[in-house]
C-alpha cells in the first residue's frame, strides 16, 4: 500500500484515499504562520485581542487527523453529510485531512494547559474553486473555560462576571437582540444553570467585540466593503457539555468560536479573490512586507494584471524580388545588326526608367 506521512507517523492508504496531488503539495505551505502573509497577519491581529497567558496559541497542529477527532469527538452522527467522500479528503477509512480546527478541540480541552486557547490551522474540504471558494482555507478556533472545582465556592457565574469586569472597555454601540438561550432555537443545556449560561454568553460577546479592527489607519484608503451589508463572519456559543465530558474535563464550562481567516483577511485588505492567498507572485506578496512587524500599519491590496508583462518584438520585413528578363530582338523581314538591336534596347531602357521608375543594373 502507498503511504502518507508526517514527521513522526505514517498513514496507510486504502480504497478511501481521495487526496489529489495538488492538495498534497500544499500541506506544507502553512500560510497562517508565514511572515507578512495576509492570513498570518490576520491571525496575529486576532491573537493580540486574546493575550497570553490566559490564552495559549496553537498554530502547528498537523492536518492529518482521525475520523474520531474530526467527527466523533464533536458529536457528528454516523450519517452526517460531512463524513462523505464527496465532502472530505480521506487518507484511509479512519483518517482524514481535518475539515475544521475543531478536530483538535477535545485534545486541547483534555490537556488543560490554560484557561483559554486559540487554534489556527489550514483546513480541507472538497469544494469547487472560484473567487470565494477554495478546497484549502484557514480557520481559528477560540475557547475560554472555567472550572467549577477552581472558582470560589464553585460559583461559575460570579467568577465569569468578575472576569468580564477585567476585560478592556470600548466605546462601540453594540446591538444585541439575541438572548443567551431560547426554549426552541437554543435551549439551555441541562448541566447549566441559567445564571451560568448568561454569564458565559456575556463574556463571549464582550470578548468578540474586542476583535473589531479599526481600519481608519489602513493605507491606500478606499471605500470599505465592511460598510455595505451585514456579513456573517463566525459561529460561536456556549460549549456543549458532552464535549467536555468526552474530553475528560466534566467540571469545566465555557464558550467557543470558530472564524474563517480568509473571510476576515479579504475584508481587511480588500482582496477580491481567495485564490490570491495561494499566489507566489511577488507582485502580491511584496505588498505586505513589514506588516507583521507593525500591525498598526496595514496595507490594502493594490490590484495588478493577472498576466505578467509581455515584451513584444516587432520586426519590419521588406521582401525585395529581383526580376531578370531576357529580350530577343528579331525582324520578320531580315536579320538585325548588333547596332540596330543595341539602339532598340537603349530605347527600351530609357522608357522603363523614365515612365516606370525601374532601376536598371
N, C-alpha and C positions, 0 to 999 in steps of 0.2 A: 504493500500500500504506500501511496505517497504521504508525505508528512509536512506539516506546517509547524513552525517552532518560534518561541521567543528565546530570550537569553538563557532560560533555565528549564524549559519544558518543551516536549514535542507532542504534537497532536496528530493522531492518525486520521486520515481522510477516509470517508466511506461514500456510499451512494447518495448521501445527503449533501455532499460538498457542492457548492454553487457560487464560489467566490471567483470573479473574473480577475485576470492578471492586472487590469487597470486599478482595481481596488487593492490588491496585494501590494502593488508598487507604492501605494500611498500610505501604507500603515506606519511608515517611519517619518512622515513629514512633520507631525507634531506642530501644527501651525499655532496652537494655543500657547506654546512655550517659545516660539521663535521671536527673538528680539526685534522690535519695531514692526512686527506684522500687525495689521488691524485687529485680528482675532485676539492676539496676545495682549495688545494694548487695552482692548475692551475688557478682557479678563482682569487685568491689573487694576483698571478703574473700579470695577465692581468689588474686587478684593479689598481695595482701600476703604470701602464703606463697611467692611466686616473685619475689624482689626484682630490680630492675634494679641494675646494668647487665647482669648475667648474662642476664636475660630481658627482651626487648623486647615491649611490649604493642601489639597491632594491633587497634583497635576500630572502624575506619571504612572497611572494605572494602565496596565497592558490591555489592549482592546479585545483579546480573546477571553471569553468567559463561559461558564457552564450555563446550560438552559435553566438550571436551578437558580443561579444568581440572577439571570436576566428575566425570568418569568415566575418561577415557583415562589421565590422568597418575597415577591411583591403581590402574591395572590392572583396571578393570571390564571384563569381556568384553562383546562386542557384543550378546549376547543376555541380559544381566543384567536381571532384572525391574525394577530401579531406574530403568532408562532408559525405561520405559514411560510413555506419556502419561497413564495412569491413576494413576501414582505421582508424576510430576514435572511442574512447571509450565514449559511451553516458551514462549519468545518467538518463536523460529523453530527450524528443524530443528537448527541448530548452536549455539543459545543458550538458556540456561535460568535460572530462579531457583535459586541454589545449594541443594542438598539437605543440605549439611553444610559445616562450616568447613574440612574437609579439601580443599575445592576450591581453597583458597589456599595449601595446604601446600607444594607444589612451588615456587611462586613465591617464598615466603619462604625456603625452603631455598636456592634459587638466588641470592637477593640476599645471603645470607651476612653479614648485618649484626650478628649477635650469636650467642653460644653457644647461647642458648635463646630461646624466644618463646612468647607466648600470643596466640591469635587468638580474639576474641569477636565473635559476629555473629548476626543473625537468619537462620534457615534455613527453607526452604519445602518442604512435602511435601503432596500431595493426600491428605487424611485426613478421616474423619468428625469431627464436633465433639461432644464430651461433656465430662464433668468432668476427664478426664485426657488428652484429645486435642484438638489444635488445629492447623490447617494451617500456622501460623507458630509457631515456637518458637526458642529461643536455645541455642547451643552454645558451648563453649570448647574450643579445640584447644591443647594444650601440647606442647612438644618441647624436648629438650636434646641437643646434638650434641657429639662430639669428633672432631677432625681428625687423622688419622694423621701428616700432614706437620707438625703443630704441637706435638705432645706429645713429650717427651724419648724419643729412640730409637724413636719410633713405637709405644711400648708403651701402647696404649689401656687395657688392663686396669689397669695400675698407676696411670695418670693418673686413671681413674674412682674407684678405691678411695681415692686421696688426696682427691678432691673429696667423697667420702662422709664422710670424717673431719671435713670442714669444715662439714657440714650441722648445723643445730641439733639438739639431743638432746631426747627426750621420755621420759616415764615410763609410756607406754601399753604394755600387753601385747598383742602382735600375733601371731595365729596365721597361719602361712604354710606351708600343706601342699603348695603347687604349686612344682615345680622350674622354673627359668628356661627349660628346653626339655624336650621329650619326643619320643621317636622317632616316635610315632604322632600324638599330639594337637597337638604344637607342635615340629616338628623343627628342629634347629639349621640356620641358613642356611649355605650352602656358603662364603660370603665371610667368615664369622665364626669365630674361634677360640672354643672352649668358655669359656676364661677371660674373653674379651671379653663374651660373652653373659651370663655370670654376673655380672660387674661392672656392666654396664649395667642389667640387671634389678634388681639390688640398689639401685642409685642411684634407679631409677624408684620402687621400693616405698618407700624412705625419703622420697623427695620427696612422694609422695602421702600418706604418713602425716602430713606437716606440714599437710595441708589440713583435718585434723579440727578442727572448731569447738567450743569449749567453750560449752555452752548454759546453764550454771548461772546466768549473769548475765542471761539474757533476761527482760525484764519480763513481767508478767501470766502468771506461771508456771502451766502446766497439765501433765497427763501427756503425755509426749513420744512422738510416733509413732515416733521412732527406736528406741525400746526394744521394739517389738512383734515384728518379724520381720526376717529377712535381706532386703535390698533391693539389687538391682544398680544402681549409680549411674554407672558409667563403664566404658569399654573402654580397654585400654592394652596396650603391648608394645614390643618392640624393632622399630624401623622396618625395613620390607623394603628390602633394599639396592638392588633395582632402582628403587625410587622415588628414591633418592639419585643413582643413575646417570643416570636420566632428567632429574633436576634439574640435572645438570652438576657435582655435588659427590661423585664416587665415593669419595673418601678419607674421607668423614665417616660415622660410626656414631653411633647414639643411640636414644633412646626417644621415644615419643609417647603421648598420651592424649586422649580426647575425652569431654566431660562435658556433660550437659544441665542448663542453669542453672535451668530451671523446676522440675525434679525436686528439686534441692537447695533452691531457694527455698521450695517447697511444704513441705518438711520443716522447714526452718529457721524459717519464720514461721508454720507450721501453717495454710497457705492451702489450703482444701479443694477448690477448683475452678480449673483452669488458665485458664478464661475470665476470671477476675477480673483477671489481669495486664493485660488489654487494656481494662479499665474506665477511664472518665474520670470516674467518680463520686468526688466529693471525700470521701465517707464512707470510701472505700477509700484514696485517695491520701494524705489528711491523716494517716493513722495512722503513716506512716513518715517524716514531716517531721523533718529534722535528723539522721537516722541516718547519712547519707553523711558528715557531718562528724565523727561519733563512732561508729565501727564496733563499739565495745565496748558500746554502748547499744542493743542490738537490741530490737525490739518485736514481740511476737506479734500476729497478726491477730485482731481482735475482730469476730465476725460481725455483720452488720446485715441488715435486711429487704431482700429482693430488689426490693420495690416501695417507692417513696417514700411518705411520709406523705400521706394523702388527707384534706383538710379537708371535712367534710360539713356542709351547711347544712340544717337541718330546719325546715320551715315547717308550722305547725298551721293548717289552713284550716277555718273553720266556714262552712258554706253555710246561709244564712237564706232561707227561702222565705216570702213573704207571700201568703196565700190570701185572695182577696176573694170574698165571696158576696153575691148579691142575693136578698132574701127578699120574696116577694109573699104577702100575706095576703088570702085570699078565703073567702067563706062560700057554701056551696051553697044557702042559703035566702034570703039577702038581701045587699044591699050594705053593707059595713062602713064605719063612720065613721072619720075620722082618729084620733079619740080612742081608739076601740076597737083600731085597728091599732097605735097607739103603745104602748098598755098591754100588748098581747100581745108586742110587740117588746122592751120593757123586761124582761118576764119571761124571755124567751129569753136576753137578755144576762146577767141575774143567774145563770141556770142554767149558762151557758157559763163564766162567771168563777168561780163557786163550785165546780162539780163537775169541770170540765176544766182550770182554771187558765189559760184563754185571756185574753191581754191585748187588751182591746178599744180600738180607736182611732177 
